[in-house]
Amino acid sequence: MSIILVTGSKGGGQPHVTSAMDGIMHAGTLGTGGYLLKTRKWASKPVAKDSNHITIPAWDLILEGRQMMIDSATDVTIQSGSQGMKRADLIVARYALDPTTGVETSSLVALKGTATSGTPKDPAYNTGSIIGGAIVSDLPLCRVNLDGINITGIDTLVNVLAPLSEVWDSLTLSDWKTVSSAPSYSLDVRRMGHLVMMRVSSTYASGASWGTGPLGTLPEEFRPDRELEFPWSGRDNGSCRRVLVQKTGAVTYQNLGGSQNDGGWAVNGMWFV
């Protein structure tokens, strides 16, 4: 037993880096699962060409560190459905090793499910670990749902792996952006990935019990997917208001009854987009 220098020359142009070594390095960097890379036609979905053929896009895949490339859109054949019966088929990207020759291959394979009058289940597929020594391993790409002889839907199953550039962007805190400002108030936001931070700072508010006022409209990339509210209460034990953030991006404040102080106040809030 000894340590092997993988990224290094043995001299004389001798090849010594194996696919297994490369695969382990990729798996350690990208993860040991199966993924769709965000390259080429990654945003395209499998579609039914007809009742017996599913077109898989030109995808770039990783299965436990092993890269597979579907060089162009490829049709995979499935068997016809049966009248009055439902079925779920899987299309998988298969890694295989011939233990005799040592040759490794990849292929697109349709796995036929069991027809049933009830709720169909996915067929079994190979889940062995390539790193652990499995000679066959499958990456499910999509599920084909059949009802009778008709294809009723295709579910994409493979997870999309974001590139490091996107991961970095999601961890980078943006500068504060002033959405709106006036002599009496300012509305500022910033973002880190899917997290939005908001600060409202004001030197004035309506003194009416149920007084309201506009604060500004958020740019689309900062808007929540539902109405949010952030409360404020004054040190006088009477003043109470809330800041409302709408899905449209509109930001307003609203007093909540009783005696209200018309002096300075501030609210901070956070949400995911």
C-alpha positions in Angstrom: 0.0 0.0 0.0 1.2 3.5 -0.8 0.2 7.0 -1.6 -0.3 7.8 -5.3 0.4 11.2 -6.9 -2.6 11.6 -9.3 -1.9 15.1 -10.6 1.8 14.5 -11.5 3.9 13.1 -14.2 5.7 9.7 -14.1 8.0 10.9 -16.9 8.1 9.7 -20.5 4.5 10.5 -21.1 3.3 7.4 -19.2 -0.5 7.6 -18.6 -1.4 6.9 -15.0 -4.7 8.8 -14.2 -7.7 6.5 -14.3 -11.3 7.3 -14.7 -11.9 6.1 -11.1 -9.4 8.7 -9.8 -11.1 11.4 -11.9 -14.5 10.4 -10.8 -13.5 10.5 -7.1 -12.2 14.0 -7.5 -15.4 15.2 -9.3 -17.6 13.5 -6.6 -15.6 15.2 -3.8 -16.1 18.5 -5.5 -19.6 18.3 -6.8 -21.2 15.7 -4.5 -21.7 11.9 -4.7 -25.2 12.1 -6.1 -26.6 12.4 -9.6 -27.0 15.8 -11.2 -27.9 17.8 -14.3 -25.3 20.5 -15.0 -26.4 24.0 -16.0 -24.9 23.8 -19.4 -26.2 23.6 -23.0 -29.9 22.4 -23.0 -30.3 22.1 -19.2 -33.5 24.1 -19.2 -35.2 21.9 -21.8 -37.5 19.1 -20.6 -38.1 15.6 -21.9 -41.1 15.5 -24.3 -43.2 12.8 -25.8 -42.5 12.5 -29.5 -45.3 10.0 -29.8 -46.9 7.3 -27.7 -43.8 5.2 -27.8 -40.9 7.6 -27.9 -39.6 10.1 -25.4 -37.1 12.8 -26.5 -34.3 13.5 -23.9 -32.6 16.8 -24.4 -28.9 17.4 -24.9 -28.0 17.2 -21.2 -24.7 17.1 -19.4 -24.9 14.8 -16.4 -22.8 13.7 -13.4 -23.4 10.4 -11.6 -21.2 9.9 -8.6 -18.4 11.9 -10.2 -18.8 10.3 -13.7 -19.6 12.7 -16.4 -22.1 11.7 -19.1 -22.9 13.8 -22.2 -26.0 13.4 -24.3 -24.5 15.0 -27.4 -27.8 15.7 -29.1 -31.5 15.3 -28.4 -32.1 11.5 -28.3 -35.3 9.4 -28.6 -35.8 6.6 -26.1 -38.4 3.9 -26.9 -41.0 2.8 -24.3 -43.6 0.0 -24.6 -47.2 0.9 -25.4 -49.6 1.2 -22.5 -52.6 -1.0 -21.9 -56.3 0.0 -22.2 -57.8 0.6 -18.8 -54.5 0.4 -17.0 -52.0 2.9 -15.6 -48.2 2.6 -15.6 -45.1 4.6 -14.6 -41.9 4.1 -16.6 -38.5 5.5 -15.8 -35.9 6.7 -18.2 -32.4 6.5 -16.7 -28.9 7.3 -17.6 -27.0 4.1 -16.9 -23.3 3.6 -16.0 -21.9 0.2 -16.7 -18.5 -1.5 -16.2 -17.6 -4.7 -18.0 -15.6 -6.6 -15.3 -13.8 -8.7 -18.0 -12.6 -6.0 -20.3 -12.6 -3.0 -17.9 -14.6 -1.0 -20.5 -17.0 1.6 -19.0 -20.1 2.7 -20.9 -23.1 4.9 -20.6 -26.5 4.6 -22.1 -30.1 5.8 -21.9 -32.4 3.0 -20.7 -36.2 2.8 -20.4 -37.4 0.8 -17.4 -41.0 -0.5 -17.7 -43.2 -0.2 -14.6 -46.0 -2.6 -13.6 -49.4 -1.9 -15.1 -52.2 -1.4 -12.5 -55.7 -0.2 -12.2 -54.7 1.8 -9.1 -51.8 4.1 -8.4 -48.7 3.0 -10.4 -45.3 2.7 -8.8 -41.9 3.4 -10.2 -39.9 0.4 -11.4 -36.8 -0.6 -9.5 -33.5 0.7 -10.8 -29.8 0.2 -9.9 -28.7 2.2 -7.0 -25.2 0.7 -6.4 -22.3 3.0 -5.6 -19.7 3.3 -8.4 -17.1 4.5 -6.0 -18.0 1.5 -3.8 -17.4 -0.9 -6.6 -20.9 -1.3 -8.3 -20.6 -2.2 -12.0 -24.0 -0.8 -12.9 -25.6 2.3 -11.5 -28.7 4.3 -12.8 -29.5 8.0 -12.7 -33.3 8.5 -13.1 -33.9 11.3 -15.5 -37.7 11.3 -15.8 -40.9 9.5 -15.1 -43.3 8.8 -17.9 -46.9 8.5 -16.8 -49.3 6.4 -18.9 -53.0 6.0 -18.6 -54.2 3.5 -21.1 -52.3 4.0 -24.3 -51.9 7.7 -23.6 -48.9 9.5 -22.1 -50.5 11.9 -19.6 -47.3 13.6 -18.3 -43.5 13.4 -18.0 -41.9 14.3 -14.6 -38.3 15.5 -14.6 -36.5 13.8 -11.7 -32.9 14.7 -12.0 -31.7 17.6 -9.8 -30.0 20.6 -11.3 -26.6 21.4 -10.0 -25.9 25.2 -9.8 -22.4 26.3 -10.9 -20.0 27.8 -8.4 -20.6 31.2 -9.8 -24.2 31.1 -8.8 -23.3 29.7 -5.3 -20.9 32.7 -4.9 -23.6 35.2 -6.0 -26.0 33.6 -3.4 -23.5 34.3 -0.7 -22.6 37.8 -1.7 -24.3 40.6 0.2 -25.3 43.5 -2.1 -25.0 47.1 -1.3 -28.0 49.0 0.2 -30.4 50.2 -2.6 -32.5 53.3 -1.8 -35.9 52.5 -3.3 -37.5 55.8 -2.3 -36.7 58.8 -0.1 -38.2 62.1 0.9 -37.4 64.7 3.6 -39.3 62.7 6.1 -38.5 59.0 5.3 -36.3 56.5 3.3 -36.9 53.0 2.2 -33.8 50.9 1.6 -33.3 47.2 0.6 -30.4 44.9 0.1 -30.1 41.2 -0.9 -28.0 38.1 -0.3 -29.0 35.3 -2.5 -32.7 34.7 -1.8 -32.7 36.7 1.4 -34.0 40.4 1.2 -33.4 42.9 4.0 -35.5 46.1 4.3 -35.1 49.2 6.4 -37.7 51.9 6.8 -36.6 55.1 8.6 -38.9 58.0 9.1 -39.1 61.2 11.0 -42.8 61.6 10.6 -46.0 59.6 10.4 -49.7 60.4 10.4 -51.0 61.1 13.9 -54.5 59.8 13.0 -55.6 56.6 14.7 -55.9 54.7 11.5 -53.6 56.9 9.4 -51.7 55.4 6.4 -49.1 56.5 4.0 -47.1 55.2 1.0 -43.4 54.4 1.3 -42.4 53.3 -2.1 -42.4 50.4 -4.6 -39.8 47.6 -4.5 -38.0 46.5 -7.7 -39.3 43.1 -8.9 -36.2 41.2 -7.7 -37.0 42.2 -4.1 -40.7 41.5 -4.0 -42.1 38.7 -1.8 -44.5 36.0 -3.0 -47.2 37.0 -0.4 -48.2 40.0 1.6 -46.0 40.6 4.6 -46.3 42.9 7.6 -43.8 44.2 10.1 -45.0 45.8 13.4 -43.7 48.9 15.2 -44.7 50.1 18.7 -43.6 53.4 20.3 -42.0 54.0 23.6 -45.1 56.0 24.7 -46.9 52.7 25.2 -49.6 53.9 22.8 -48.4 54.3 19.3 -48.6 51.2 17.2 -48.3 50.8 13.4 -47.2 48.2 10.8 -45.4 48.3 7.5 -47.1 46.3 4.8 -45.2 44.8 1.8 -47.4 43.7 -1.1 -46.6 41.1 -3.8 -46.8 44.0 -6.2 -43.9 45.6 -4.4 -46.0 48.4 -2.8 -44.8 49.3 0.7 -47.1 51.3 3.0 -47.5 52.0 6.7 -50.7 51.8 8.6 -51.5 53.0 12.2 -53.4 50.5 14.3 -55.9 52.7 16.2 -55.8 54.7 19.4 -53.4 57.6 20.1 -50.6 57.8 17.6 -47.3 59.7 17.9 -46.4 61.5 14.7 -42.6 61.6 15.5 -39.7 59.4 14.2 -39.8 55.7 13.9 -38.0 52.8 12.1 -38.8 49.2 11.0 -36.5 46.5 9.8 -37.7 43.4 8.0 -36.4 40.3 6.1 -38.0 37.7 3.8 -37.0 35.1 1.2 -37.7 35.5 -2.5 
